[in-house]
Amino acid sequence: MLRLLKDNADNNIYTTFIGIGVDFNTELIETITKTRGANYYSVHSPGEFMERVEDEFDLMVTPLVFNLRLTLDSNDWQIEQVYGSPEADKATGELMKVNTLFPSKRVEGETKGGLILLKLRNRGDAIGGPSHFWARWLKDSSIRLSTSYEDRDGRKDGSTATFYLDDERPEYFDNSGIKKGVLLARYADLVQNWLIDEREHASWSRPWEPRVTTEDGICVPPSQLGQWERTSLPLMVSSPYRSLFRDFSYYFAYEMHEIGDDTLDQELDIIEELADHGSYGGYED
């Protein structure tokens, strides 16, 4: 099947798969989506299937561009973390690469799609000091965002945009979609740091300090290798993290209200559950 898929793609004949009520085979799907022009959807009900083939058929069988690349380059800013793009390479500045990009459905003039967030650090921040602050502005502090792609006729094109980061206070978000993305990124970082801390200190009998603090905020969690091979542990929420989750739940609830997205209720329920875990006879520390 995969050989037939590739042979057809070499002749500009592209294939879209719809998996009906089947388990999600990540290895198969990754191989399919790496093939030029191939697309995959998974549905679990007759209603989902009819929506795909009736309302979204053109979207799922019409490639827009191929070999899309998005890169960031700056003399003063370095990438600390990339959210929303698993194949990003912080060392080279490559943020995203998509073998085939398909259009997204528009509802009432708006498009629901993915979001890539970057956490940047000024290279001068590690040195510190007032004199370095002024030197920072004397240097080239611009950020260049570049795209390259190939259209359906084989023509290669791209563009570059140069911009500067404004020091907005308080936090500024251009739209609710970005605000929601930042909120979920912070939620994910907090939970990952909690998992790492609890695992590292599972056998400790003396007090320990979490890597997340109210003074320094939520840090980027370190990379963890072999996460699927690690043995499971009983659910534990130490006292410091119960406090952190409780504080974060207030922030999360406020931002959820500001965004106006009730679908975030499920995340808020998890945060509140973790904040209360152990307070009523469960694990204390």
C-alpha positions as CSV (number, residue, x, y, z in Angstrom):
1,M,0.0,0.0,0.0
2,L,2.7,2.5,0.9
3,R,4.7,1.7,-2.3
4,L,1.5,2.3,-4.3
5,L,1.0,5.6,-2.3
6,K,4.5,6.9,-3.2
7,D,4.3,5.8,-6.8
8,N,1.1,7.7,-7.3
9,A,2.5,10.8,-5.5
10,D,5.4,10.8,-7.9
11,N,2.8,11.1,-10.7
12,N,0.9,13.9,-9.0
13,I,-1.9,11.5,-7.9
14,Y,-2.5,12.1,-4.2
15,T,-4.3,10.0,-1.6
16,T,-6.5,10.8,1.4
17,F,-7.3,8.1,4.0
18,I,-10.2,8.0,6.3
19,G,-9.9,5.6,9.2
20,I,-13.4,4.5,10.4
21,G,-13.7,3.3,14.0
22,V,-10.1,2.0,14.1
23,D,-7.3,2.5,16.7
24,F,-4.9,5.3,15.9
25,N,-1.7,3.6,14.5
26,T,0.8,6.4,14.9
27,E,3.6,4.7,13.0
28,L,1.3,4.1,10.0
29,I,-0.1,7.6,10.1
30,E,3.4,9.2,10.3
31,T,4.5,7.2,7.3
32,I,1.4,8.3,5.3
33,T,1.6,12.0,6.2
34,K,5.3,12.0,5.2
35,T,4.3,11.1,1.7
36,R,3.8,14.0,-0.7
37,G,0.1,15.0,-1.0
38,A,-1.1,12.3,1.4
39,N,-3.7,13.1,4.1
40,Y,-5.3,11.1,6.9
41,Y,-8.5,11.5,9.0
42,S,-10.0,9.3,11.7
43,V,-13.7,9.2,12.4
44,H,-15.7,7.2,15.0
45,S,-19.3,7.8,14.0
46,P,-21.5,7.9,10.9
47,G,-22.0,11.6,11.6
48,E,-18.3,12.4,11.6
49,F,-17.9,10.5,8.3
50,M,-20.8,12.4,6.6
51,E,-19.4,15.7,7.8
52,R,-16.0,14.9,6.2
53,V,-17.3,13.7,2.9
54,E,-20.2,16.2,2.5
55,D,-18.9,19.4,4.1
56,E,-15.1,19.1,4.1
57,F,-14.4,16.9,1.1
58,D,-12.6,19.7,-0.9
59,L,-10.5,20.6,2.1
60,M,-9.1,17.1,2.7
61,V,-8.2,16.3,-0.9
62,T,-6.8,19.6,-2.0
63,P,-3.1,20.2,-1.1
64,L,-2.2,23.8,-0.9
65,V,1.6,23.7,-0.8
66,F,4.4,21.2,-0.3
67,N,7.7,21.2,1.7
68,L,6.6,24.1,3.9
69,R,9.4,25.4,6.2
70,L,9.2,28.0,8.9
71,T,12.5,29.3,10.4
72,L,13.4,32.0,12.9
73,D,16.7,33.9,12.9
74,S,18.0,36.6,15.3
75,N,21.3,37.9,16.6
76,D,20.0,38.8,20.0
77,W,17.2,36.3,20.7
78,Q,17.5,32.6,21.2
79,I,14.7,30.0,21.2
80,E,14.2,28.5,24.7
81,Q,11.2,26.4,23.9
82,V,8.8,25.7,21.0
83,Y,5.2,24.6,21.6
84,G,3.0,23.1,18.9
85,S,5.6,21.8,16.6
86,P,7.2,18.4,17.6
87,E,9.7,18.4,14.8
88,A,11.1,21.9,15.7
89,D,14.9,22.2,16.0
90,K,15.9,25.0,18.4
91,A,19.5,24.8,17.4
92,T,18.9,25.7,13.8
93,G,15.8,27.9,14.3
94,E,13.6,25.6,12.2
95,L,10.2,25.9,13.8
96,M,8.0,23.8,11.5
97,K,8.2,21.6,8.5
98,V,5.2,20.2,6.8
99,N,5.4,17.9,3.8
100,T,1.9,18.8,2.6
101,L,-0.3,21.6,3.9
102,F,-4.1,21.4,3.5
103,P,-6.6,24.1,3.9
104,S,-8.7,24.5,7.1
105,K,-12.4,24.9,7.4
106,R,-13.7,28.4,8.0
107,V,-16.7,29.0,10.2
108,E,-18.3,32.5,10.3
109,G,-15.2,34.0,8.7
110,E,-12.8,32.4,11.2
111,T,-10.4,29.5,10.8
112,K,-9.7,26.9,13.4
113,G,-6.2,25.6,13.2
114,G,-2.9,25.0,15.0
115,L,-0.7,27.4,16.8
116,I,3.0,27.5,17.3
117,L,4.3,29.4,20.3
118,L,7.9,30.4,21.0
119,K,9.5,31.2,24.3
120,L,12.5,33.4,23.6
121,R,15.3,34.6,25.7
122,N,17.5,37.6,25.0
123,R,21.1,36.5,24.8
124,G,22.1,39.4,27.0
125,D,19.8,38.3,29.9
126,A,22.3,35.7,31.1
127,I,24.9,38.4,31.6
128,G,22.7,41.0,33.3
129,G,23.6,44.4,34.6
130,P,22.5,47.9,33.6
131,S,25.3,48.4,31.1
132,H,24.4,45.2,29.3
133,F,20.8,46.4,29.1
134,W,21.9,49.4,27.0
135,A,24.2,47.3,24.9
136,R,21.3,45.1,24.1
137,W,19.5,48.0,22.3
138,L,22.7,49.1,20.5
139,K,22.9,45.7,18.8
140,D,20.7,44.3,16.1
141,S,17.6,43.1,18.1
142,S,15.5,42.3,15.1
143,I,13.8,38.9,14.6
144,R,13.5,37.4,11.1
145,L,10.8,34.9,10.4
146,S,11.1,33.1,7.0
147,T,8.9,30.7,5.1
148,S,9.7,28.6,2.0
149,Y,7.4,26.3,0.1
150,E,6.6,24.7,-3.2
151,D,3.2,25.1,-4.9
152,R,1.3,22.4,-6.8
153,D,3.0,23.4,-10.1
154,G,6.4,22.8,-8.6
155,R,7.3,26.5,-8.3
156,K,9.3,27.4,-5.2
157,D,8.6,30.6,-3.2
158,G,8.8,32.1,0.2
159,S,8.9,35.3,2.2
160,T,10.7,36.9,5.1
161,A,9.3,39.3,7.7
162,T,11.4,41.3,10.2
163,F,10.0,42.6,13.4
164,Y,10.9,43.8,16.9
165,L,9.6,42.7,20.2
166,D,7.8,45.4,22.2
167,D,8.1,45.4,25.9
168,E,4.4,45.3,26.6
169,R,3.2,45.7,30.2
170,P,1.1,44.1,31.5
171,E,0.9,40.9,29.3
172,Y,-0.5,41.7,25.9
173,F,-2.2,39.2,23.5
174,D,-3.2,40.1,20.0
175,N,-6.2,37.8,20.1
176,S,-8.0,35.2,22.2
177,G,-6.4,32.3,20.3
178,I,-2.9,33.3,21.3
179,K,-4.0,33.9,24.8
180,K,-5.5,30.4,25.0
181,G,-2.3,28.9,23.5
182,V,-0.1,30.6,26.1
183,L,-2.5,29.5,28.9
184,L,-2.4,25.8,27.8
185,A,1.4,26.0,27.3
186,R,1.8,27.2,30.9
187,Y,-0.6,24.4,32.1
188,A,1.4,21.7,30.3
189,D,4.7,23.0,31.6
190,L,3.4,23.1,35.2
191,V,2.1,19.5,35.0
192,Q,5.3,18.2,33.4
193,N,7.5,19.9,36.1
194,W,5.2,18.4,38.7
195,L,5.6,14.9,37.2
196,I,9.4,15.2,37.0
197,D,9.7,16.5,40.6
198,E,7.4,13.9,42.1
199,R,9.3,11.1,40.4
200,E,12.7,12.4,41.3
201,H,11.7,12.8,45.0
202,A,9.4,9.8,45.4
203,S,11.8,8.1,47.8
204,W,12.8,11.3,49.8
205,S,11.8,11.5,53.4
206,R,13.0,15.0,53.9
207,P,11.5,18.2,52.5
208,W,12.4,19.3,49.0
209,E,11.8,22.4,46.9
210,P,10.0,22.2,43.6
211,R,11.6,23.5,40.4
212,V,8.5,25.8,40.0
213,T,8.3,28.7,42.4
214,T,6.1,31.7,42.8
215,E,9.1,34.0,42.5
216,D,10.5,32.7,39.3
217,G,7.3,31.3,37.7
218,I,6.8,28.2,35.6
219,C,10.1,27.1,34.1
220,V,10.6,25.1,30.9
221,P,10.7,21.4,32.0
222,P,13.9,19.5,31.1
223,S,13.8,16.8,28.4
224,Q,13.0,13.4,29.6
225,L,14.1,10.3,27.7
226,G,12.4,6.9,27.7
227,Q,9.2,8.3,29.2
228,W,7.1,5.4,28.0
229,E,9.5,2.8,29.6
230,R,9.3,4.2,33.1
231,T,7.3,2.3,35.7
232,S,4.1,3.9,37.0
233,L,3.8,5.4,40.5
234,P,0.9,6.1,42.8
235,L,-0.6,9.5,42.3
236,M,1.2,11.9,44.6
237,V,0.9,15.6,44.9
238,S,3.3,17.1,47.4
239,S,2.3,20.0,49.6
240,P,4.3,22.6,47.5
241,Y,2.6,21.5,44.3
242,R,-0.8,21.5,45.9
243,S,-0.3,25.2,46.7
244,L,1.0,25.8,43.2
245,F,-1.9,24.1,41.5
246,R,-4.3,26.0,43.7
247,D,-2.8,29.3,42.7
248,F,-2.7,28.3,39.1
249,S,-6.4,27.2,39.2
250,Y,-7.4,30.8,40.1
251,Y,-5.4,32.2,37.2
252,F,-6.7,29.5,34.8
253,A,-10.3,30.1,35.7
254,Y,-9.9,33.9,35.2
255,E,-8.2,33.5,31.8
256,M,-10.8,30.9,30.7
257,H,-13.6,33.4,31.5
258,E,-11.7,36.1,29.6
259,I,-11.3,33.9,26.6
260,G,-14.9,32.7,26.8
261,D,-14.0,29.0,26.1
262,D,-16.0,26.6,28.2
263,T,-14.2,23.6,26.7
264,L,-11.3,24.4,29.1
265,D,-13.5,23.2,32.0
266,Q,-12.0,19.8,31.7
267,E,-8.5,21.1,32.3
268,L,-9.7,23.3,35.2
269,D,-11.3,20.2,36.8
270,I,-7.9,18.4,36.6
271,I,-6.0,21.3,38.1
272,E,-8.5,21.6,41.0
273,E,-8.4,17.9,41.6
274,L,-4.6,18.0,41.9
275,A,-4.8,21.0,44.2
276,D,-7.1,19.1,46.5
277,H,-5.4,15.7,46.3
278,G,-4.0,14.6,49.6
279,S,-5.8,17.3,51.5
280,Y,-8.5,14.9,52.8
281,G,-6.6,11.8,53.8
282,G,-4.7,11.0,50.5
283,Y,-1.0,11.3,50.0
284,E,0.4,14.3,51.9
285,D,4.0,14.6,50.6
